[in-house]
Amino acid sequence: MLRAAYAVYLLAVAWLVWNPDPGAPGAAVLEVTTLLQDWGLPASTTWVERGLNVVMFVPLSLLGAWVLGWWRVID
């Protein structure tokens, strides 16, 4: 189950990063910024972009280490 979730996650990240439409990543940042502002939260595109990068790459590394068994090396 974890491997299937990781595969779906990888496909989503790959689509967002390598999408041939150059506006896709920027549109995602603007969409999240607008959503946060609609909720009444102060949001700037710079901080939202940084946060989305963390959300995109930290789970990628942690799940990858778990799925590939690298977490055993850390023990």
MMTF fields as JSON, N, C-alpha, C and O atoms, coordinates in Angstrom:
{
  "mmtfVersion": "1.0.0",
  "mmtfProducer": "UNKNOWN",
  "numBonds": 299,
  "numAtoms": 300,
  "numGroups": 75,
  "numChains": 1,
  "numModels": 1,
  "chainsPerModel": [1],
  "groupsPerChain": [75],
  "chainIdList": ["A"],
  "bondAtomList": [4, 2, 8, 6, 12, 10, 16, 14, 20, 18, 24, 22, 28, 26, 32, 30, 36, 34, 40, 38, 44, 42, 48, 46, 52, 50, 56, 54, 60, 58, 64, 62, 68, 66, 72, 70, 76, 74, 80, 78, 84, 82, 88, 86, 92, 90, 96, 94, 100, 98, 104, 102, 108, 106, 112, 110, 116, 114, 120, 118, 124, 122, 128, 126, 132, 130, 136, 134, 140, 138, 144, 142, 148, 146, 152, 150, 156, 154, 160, 158, 164, 162, 168, 166, 172, 170, 176, 174, 180, 178, 184, 182, 188, 186, 192, 190, 196, 194, 200, 198, 204, 202, 208, 206, 212, 210, 216, 214, 220, 218, 224, 222, 228, 226, 232, 230, 236, 234, 240, 238, 244, 242, 248, 246, 252, 250, 256, 254, 260, 258, 264, 262, 268, 266, 272, 270, 276, 274, 280, 278, 284, 282, 288, 286, 292, 290, 296, 294],
  "bondOrderList": [1, 1, 1, 1, 1, 1, 1, 1, 1, 1, 1, 1, 1, 1, 1, 1, 1, 1, 1, 1, 1, 1, 1, 1, 1, 1, 1, 1, 1, 1, 1, 1, 1, 1, 1, 1, 1, 1, 1, 1, 1, 1, 1, 1, 1, 1, 1, 1, 1, 1, 1, 1, 1, 1, 1, 1, 1, 1, 1, 1, 1, 1, 1, 1, 1, 1, 1, 1, 1, 1, 1, 1, 1, 1],
  "groupList": [{"groupName": "MET", "atomNameList": ["N", "CA", "C", "O"], "elementList": ["N", "C", "C", "O"], "formalChargeList": [0, 0, 0, 0], "bondAtomList": [1, 0, 2, 1, 3, 2], "bondOrderList": [1, 1, 2], "singleLetterCode": "M", "chemCompType": "L-PEPTIDE LINKING"}, {"groupName": "LEU", "atomNameList": ["N", "CA", "C", "O"], "elementList": ["N", "C", "C", "O"], "formalChargeList": [0, 0, 0, 0], "bondAtomList": [1, 0, 2, 1, 3, 2], "bondOrderList": [1, 1, 2], "singleLetterCode": "L", "chemCompType": "L-PEPTIDE LINKING"}, {"groupName": "ARG", "atomNameList": ["N", "CA", "C", "O"], "elementList": ["N", "C", "C", "O"], "formalChargeList": [0, 0, 0, 0], "bondAtomList": [1, 0, 2, 1, 3, 2], "bondOrderList": [1, 1, 2], "singleLetterCode": "R", "chemCompType": "L-PEPTIDE LINKING"}, {"groupName": "ALA", "atomNameList": ["N", "CA", "C", "O"], "elementList": ["N", "C", "C", "O"], "formalChargeList": [0, 0, 0, 0], "bondAtomList": [1, 0, 2, 1, 3, 2], "bondOrderList": [1, 1, 2], "singleLetterCode": "A", "chemCompType": "L-PEPTIDE LINKING"}, {"groupName": "TYR", "atomNameList": ["N", "CA", "C", "O"], "elementList": ["N", "C", "C", "O"], "formalChargeList": [0, 0, 0, 0], "bondAtomList": [1, 0, 2, 1, 3, 2], "bondOrderList": [1, 1, 2], "singleLetterCode": "Y", "chemCompType": "L-PEPTIDE LINKING"}, {"groupName": "VAL", "atomNameList": ["N", "CA", "C", "O"], "elementList": ["N", "C", "C", "O"], "formalChargeList": [0, 0, 0, 0], "bondAtomList": [1, 0, 2, 1, 3, 2], "bondOrderList": [1, 1, 2], "singleLetterCode": "V", "chemCompType": "L-PEPTIDE LINKING"}, {"groupName": "TRP", "atomNameList": ["N", "CA", "C", "O"], "elementList": ["N", "C", "C", "O"], "formalChargeList": [0, 0, 0, 0], "bondAtomList": [1, 0, 2, 1, 3, 2], "bondOrderList": [1, 1, 2], "singleLetterCode": "W", "chemCompType": "L-PEPTIDE LINKING"}, {"groupName": "ASN", "atomNameList": ["N", "CA", "C", "O"], "elementList": ["N", "C", "C", "O"], "formalChargeList": [0, 0, 0, 0], "bondAtomList": [1, 0, 2, 1, 3, 2], "bondOrderList": [1, 1, 2], "singleLetterCode": "N", "chemCompType": "L-PEPTIDE LINKING"}, {"groupName": "PRO", "atomNameList": ["N", "CA", "C", "O"], "elementList": ["N", "C", "C", "O"], "formalChargeList": [0, 0, 0, 0], "bondAtomList": [1, 0, 2, 1, 3, 2], "bondOrderList": [1, 1, 2], "singleLetterCode": "P", "chemCompType": "L-PEPTIDE LINKING"}, {"groupName": "ASP", "atomNameList": ["N", "CA", "C", "O"], "elementList": ["N", "C", "C", "O"], "formalChargeList": [0, 0, 0, 0], "bondAtomList": [1, 0, 2, 1, 3, 2], "bondOrderList": [1, 1, 2], "singleLetterCode": "D", "chemCompType": "L-PEPTIDE LINKING"}, {"groupName": "GLY", "atomNameList": ["N", "CA", "C", "O"], "elementList": ["N", "C", "C", "O"], "formalChargeList": [0, 0, 0, 0], "bondAtomList": [1, 0, 2, 1, 3, 2], "bondOrderList": [1, 1, 2], "singleLetterCode": "G", "chemCompType": "PEPTIDE LINKING"}, {"groupName": "GLU", "atomNameList": ["N", "CA", "C", "O"], "elementList": ["N", "C", "C", "O"], "formalChargeList": [0, 0, 0, 0], "bondAtomList": [1, 0, 2, 1, 3, 2], "bondOrderList": [1, 1, 2], "singleLetterCode": "E", "chemCompType": "L-PEPTIDE LINKING"}, {"groupName": "THR", "atomNameList": ["N", "CA", "C", "O"], "elementList": ["N", "C", "C", "O"], "formalChargeList": [0, 0, 0, 0], "bondAtomList": [1, 0, 2, 1, 3, 2], "bondOrderList": [1, 1, 2], "singleLetterCode": "T", "chemCompType": "L-PEPTIDE LINKING"}, {"groupName": "GLN", "atomNameList": ["N", "CA", "C", "O"], "elementList": ["N", "C", "C", "O"], "formalChargeList": [0, 0, 0, 0], "bondAtomList": [1, 0, 2, 1, 3, 2], "bondOrderList": [1, 1, 2], "singleLetterCode": "Q", "chemCompType": "L-PEPTIDE LINKING"}, {"groupName": "SER", "atomNameList": ["N", "CA", "C", "O"], "elementList": ["N", "C", "C", "O"], "formalChargeList": [0, 0, 0, 0], "bondAtomList": [1, 0, 2, 1, 3, 2], "bondOrderList": [1, 1, 2], "singleLetterCode": "S", "chemCompType": "L-PEPTIDE LINKING"}, {"groupName": "PHE", "atomNameList": ["N", "CA", "C", "O"], "elementList": ["N", "C", "C", "O"], "formalChargeList": [0, 0, 0, 0], "bondAtomList": [1, 0, 2, 1, 3, 2], "bondOrderList": [1, 1, 2], "singleLetterCode": "F", "chemCompType": "L-PEPTIDE LINKING"}, {"groupName": "ILE", "atomNameList": ["N", "CA", "C", "O"], "elementList": ["N", "C", "C", "O"], "formalChargeList": [0, 0, 0, 0], "bondAtomList": [1, 0, 2, 1, 3, 2], "bondOrderList": [1, 1, 2], "singleLetterCode": "I", "chemCompType": "L-PEPTIDE LINKING"}],
  "groupTypeList": [0, 1, 2, 3, 3, 4, 3, 5, 4, 1, 1, 3, 5, 3, 6, 1, 5, 6, 7, 8, 9, 8, 10, 3, 8, 10, 3, 3, 5, 1, 11, 5, 12, 12, 1, 1, 13, 9, 6, 10, 1, 8, 3, 14, 12, 12, 6, 5, 11, 2, 10, 1, 7, 5, 5, 0, 15, 5, 8, 1, 14, 1, 1, 10, 3, 6, 5, 1, 10, 6, 6, 2, 5, 16, 9],
  "groupIdList": [1, 2, 3, 4, 5, 6, 7, 8, 9, 10, 11, 12, 13, 14, 15, 16, 17, 18, 19, 20, 21, 22, 23, 24, 25, 26, 27, 28, 29, 30, 31, 32, 33, 34, 35, 36, 37, 38, 39, 40, 41, 42, 43, 44, 45, 46, 47, 48, 49, 50, 51, 52, 53, 54, 55, 56, 57, 58, 59, 60, 61, 62, 63, 64, 65, 66, 67, 68, 69, 70, 71, 72, 73, 74, 75],
  "secStructList": [7, 2, 2, 2, 2, 2, 2, 2, 2, 2, 2, 2, 2, 2, 2, 2, 2, 2, 7, 1, 7, 6, 6, 2, 2, 2, 2, 2, 2, 2, 2, 2, 2, 2, 2, 2, 2, 2, 6, 6, 7, 7, 7, 7, 2, 2, 2, 2, 2, 2, 2, 2, 2, 2, 2, 2, 2, 2, 2, 2, 2, 2, 2, 2, 2, 2, 2, 2, 6, 6, 2, 2, 2, 2, 7],
  "xCoordList": [0.828, 0.0, 0.872, 0.601, 1.924, 2.817, 3.539, 3.748, 3.917, 4.582, 3.654, 4.089, 2.389, 1.422, 1.204, 1.123, 1.11, 0.952, 2.181, 2.062, 3.356, 4.588, 4.638, 5.08, 4.196, 4.179, 3.238, 3.575, 2.07, 1.124, 1.717, 1.6, 2.353, 2.994, 4.087, 4.18, 4.916, 5.965, 5.393, 5.932, 4.314, 3.687, 3.152, 3.289, 2.548, 2.031, 3.16, 3.045, 4.238, 5.385, 6.021, 6.37, 6.176, 6.764, 5.911, 6.445, 4.597, 3.719, 3.863, 3.929, 3.912, 4.013, 5.367, 5.436, 6.435, 7.77, 8.06, 8.629, 7.677, 8.025, 6.859, 6.902, 5.839, 4.71, 5.202, 5.872, 4.879, 5.365, 4.768, 5.316, 3.678, 3.076, 3.859, 3.822, 4.566, 5.391, 4.582, 5.147, 3.299, 2.481, 1.928, 1.34, 2.098, 1.503, 2.023, 1.209, 3.336, 3.798, 3.391, 2.997, 3.485, 3.08, 1.596, 1.172, 0.808, -0.638, -0.972, -1.896, -0.24, -0.475, -0.164, -0.899, 0.916, 1.285, 0.22, -0.195, -0.222, -1.253, -2.579, -3.283, -2.913, -4.148, -4.133, -5.115, -3.013, -2.897, -2.866, -3.473, -2.165, -2.121, -3.519, -3.903, -4.272, -5.642, -6.513, -7.312, -6.37, -7.152, -6.855, -7.774, -5.576, -5.201, -5.716, -6.16, -5.662, -6.17, -7.686, -8.227, -8.368, -9.829, -10.205, -11.266, -9.341, -9.575, -9.201, -9.357, -8.709, -8.357, -6.944, -6.598, -6.122, -4.739, -3.831, -4.011, -2.862, -1.927, -1.001, -0.342, -0.955, -0.13, 0.504, -0.176, 1.801, 2.501, 2.967, 3.203, 3.096, 3.468, 4.852, 5.114, 5.749, 7.096, 7.035, 7.637, 6.312, 6.235, 5.43, 5.74, 4.397, 3.602, 4.455, 4.391, 5.245, 6.107, 7.138, 7.393, 7.72, 8.686, 8.015, 8.568, 6.829, 6.097, 5.709, 5.792, 5.283, 4.92, 6.138, 6.018, 7.301, 8.521, 8.836, 9.231, 8.662, 8.884, 7.88, 8.243, 6.615, 5.556, 5.8, 5.435, 6.416, 6.636, 7.855, 7.804, 8.939, 10.175, 10.497, 11.189, 10.045, 10.322, 9.62, 10.268, 8.309, 7.689, 8.298, 8.361, 8.745, 9.38, 10.603, 10.803, 11.402, 12.603, 12.266, 12.808, 11.379, 11.053, 10.347, 10.697, 9.357, 8.667, 9.611, 9.562, 10.468, 11.426, 12.369, 12.654, 12.851, 13.734, 13.008, 13.583, 11.763, 10.984, 10.704, 10.894, 10.254, 9.891, 11.127, 11.053, 12.242, 13.451, 14.252, 15.246, 13.834, 14.495, 15.724, 16.482, 15.929, 17.081, 16.945, 17.932, 15.729, 15.532, 16.294, 16.612, 16.587, 17.346, 18.779, 19.382, 19.318, 20.679, 20.747, 21.765, 19.675, 19.637, 19.609, 20.162, 18.967, 18.88, 20.192, 20.313],
  "yCoordList": [-1.191, 0.0, 1.256, 2.214, 1.236, 2.392, 2.606, 3.744, 1.526, 1.646, 2.217, 2.992, 1.844, 2.386, 3.884, 4.669, 4.268, 5.687, 6.47, 7.593, 5.886, 6.551, 6.706, 7.74, 5.708, 5.787, 6.888, 7.638, 6.989, 8.048, 9.41, 10.35, 9.514, 10.762, 11.151, 12.315, 10.188, 10.463, 10.938, 11.856, 10.324, 10.747, 12.175, 12.955, 12.52, 13.873, 14.901, 15.959, 14.598, 15.51, 15.615, 16.714, 14.513, 14.531, 15.351, 16.114, 15.207, 15.985, 17.472, 18.277, 17.837, 19.247, 19.824, 20.953, 19.072, 19.575, 19.583, 20.547, 18.523, 18.411, 18.654, 18.229, 19.319, 19.654, 20.599, 21.589, 20.306, 21.166, 22.579, 23.486, 22.777, 24.104, 24.888, 24.532, 25.944, 26.675, 27.384, 27.795, 27.536, 28.227, 27.325, 27.827, 26.018, 25.089, 25.284, 25.413, 25.312, 25.517, 26.876, 26.979, 27.914, 29.248, 29.32, 30.0, 28.623, 28.611, 27.912, 28.324, 26.87, 26.168, 27.081, 27.092, 27.844, 28.771, 29.844, 30.157, 30.405, 31.438, 30.901, 31.593, 29.683, 29.063, 28.865, 29.158, 28.366, 28.16, 29.504, 29.646, 30.494, 31.824, 32.42, 32.967, 32.32, 32.836, 32.108, 32.734, 30.801, 30.01, 30.432, 30.606, 30.596, 31.016, 32.42, 32.683, 33.312, 34.667, 34.672, 35.469, 33.806, 33.684, 33.21, 33.562, 32.415, 31.931, 32.97, 32.739, 34.114, 35.183, 35.094, 35.8, 34.235, 34.089, 34.986, 35.091, 35.628, 36.433, 35.508, 34.644, 35.686, 34.805, 35.616, 36.361, 35.463, 36.046, 34.904, 33.793, 35.188, 34.116, 33.561, 32.384, 34.399, 33.914, 32.839, 31.776, 33.11, 32.139, 30.912, 29.801, 31.112, 29.961, 29.06, 27.835, 29.66, 28.856, 28.073, 26.904, 28.699, 27.995, 26.861, 25.767, 27.125, 26.096, 24.926, 23.768, 25.234, 24.158, 23.331, 22.123, 23.958, 23.199, 22.232, 21.092, 22.679, 21.794, 20.658, 19.498, 20.989, 19.967, 18.978, 17.807, 19.446, 18.563, 17.659, 16.483, 18.175, 17.405, 16.694, 15.676, 17.162, 16.463, 15.101, 14.096, 15.037, 13.701, 12.805, 11.587, 13.405, 12.626, 11.898, 10.715, 12.593, 11.99, 10.991, 9.886, 11.376, 10.5, 9.226, 8.129, 9.373, 8.179, 7.313, 6.085, 7.962, 7.206, 6.395, 5.235, 7.004, 6.286, 5.12, 4.047, 5.328, 4.266, 3.129, 1.958, 3.48, 2.462, 1.68, 0.464, 2.351, 1.689, 1.014, 0.345, 1.179, 0.512, 1.23, 0.66, 2.486, 3.222, 3.629, 4.002, 3.568, 3.953, 3.013, 3.381, 1.804, 0.86, 1.33, 1.029, 2.064, 2.588, 3.629, 3.742, 4.39, 5.448, 4.864, 5.455, 3.702, 3.078, 2.811, 2.289],
  "zCoordList": [0.0, 0.0, 0.0, -0.724, 0.823, 0.895, -0.427, -0.847, -1.076, -2.377, -3.439, -4.291, -3.397, -4.347, -4.097, -5.042, -2.833, -2.502, -2.937, -3.426, -2.764, -3.169, -4.688, -5.189, -5.409, -6.873, -7.348, -8.264, -6.738, -7.097, -6.77, -7.556, -5.607, -5.202, -6.196, -6.585, -6.611, -7.587, -8.913, -9.531, -9.348, -10.598, -10.498, -11.44, -9.368, -9.183, -9.169, -9.789, -8.471, -8.429, -9.809, -10.24, -10.499, -11.839, -12.79, -13.596, -12.711, -13.583, -13.303, -14.231, -12.04, -11.688, -12.087, -12.573, -11.891, -12.18, -13.679, -14.191, -14.384, -15.799, -16.746, -17.9, -16.282, -17.135, -18.235, -17.94, -19.493, -20.572, -20.54, -21.165, -19.837, -19.717, -18.667, -17.489, -19.063, -18.094, -17.016, -16.002, -17.203, -16.215, -15.121, -14.163, -15.23, -14.264, -12.846, -11.932, -12.613, -11.235, -10.68, -9.518, -11.498, -11.056, -10.765, -9.831, -11.562, -11.341, -10.033, -9.332, -9.697, -8.43, -7.252, -6.264, -7.35, -6.275, -6.118, -5.002, -7.235, -7.169, -6.636, -5.901, -7.004, -6.533, -5.014, -4.332, -4.497, -3.048, -2.323, -1.262, -2.887, -2.278, -2.198, -1.165, -3.269, -3.284, -2.28, -1.584, -2.196, -1.253, 0.184, 0.984, 0.512, 1.864, 2.172, 3.289, 1.201, 1.407, 1.555, 2.32, 0.843, 0.998, 2.388, 2.905, 2.99, 4.352, 5.395, 6.594, 4.94, 5.859, 6.401, 7.348, 5.811, 6.265, 5.425, 4.212, 6.063, 5.274, 4.49, 5.069, 3.201, 2.376, 1.256, 0.551, 1.102, -0.04, -0.924, -0.451, -2.209, -3.137, -2.83, -3.077, -2.292, -1.965, -0.888, -1.036, 0.193, 1.289, 0.911, 1.342, 0.106, -0.344, -1.235, -1.126, -2.108, -2.982, -2.174, -2.462, -1.185, -0.325, 0.436, 0.549, 0.954, 1.685, 0.797, 1.207, -0.423, -1.346, -1.747, -1.955, -1.857, -2.141, -1.007, -1.251, 0.22, 1.369, 1.352, 1.55, 1.114, 1.078, -0.054, 0.053, -1.141, -2.28, -2.076, -2.436, -1.513, -1.512, -0.202, -0.236, 0.919, 2.18, 2.208, 2.498, 1.915, 1.875, 0.804, 0.972, -0.295, -1.349, -0.799, -1.074, -0.037, 0.548, 1.647, 1.673, 2.549, 3.669, 3.217, 3.654, 2.345, 1.841, 1.01, 1.08, 0.226, -0.575, 0.292, -0.004, 1.358, 2.272, 2.927, 3.111, 3.273, 3.915, 2.936, 3.264, 1.736, 0.746, 0.293, 0.114, 0.11, -0.38, 0.713, 0.429, 1.966, 3.069, 3.606, 4.39, 3.188, 3.676, 5.112, 5.745, 5.651, 7.043, 7.97, 9.1, 7.5, 8.312, 8.537, 9.568, 7.575, 7.69, 8.793, 9.475, 8.978, 9.972, 11.377, 12.304, 11.545, 12.877, 13.411, 14.519]
}
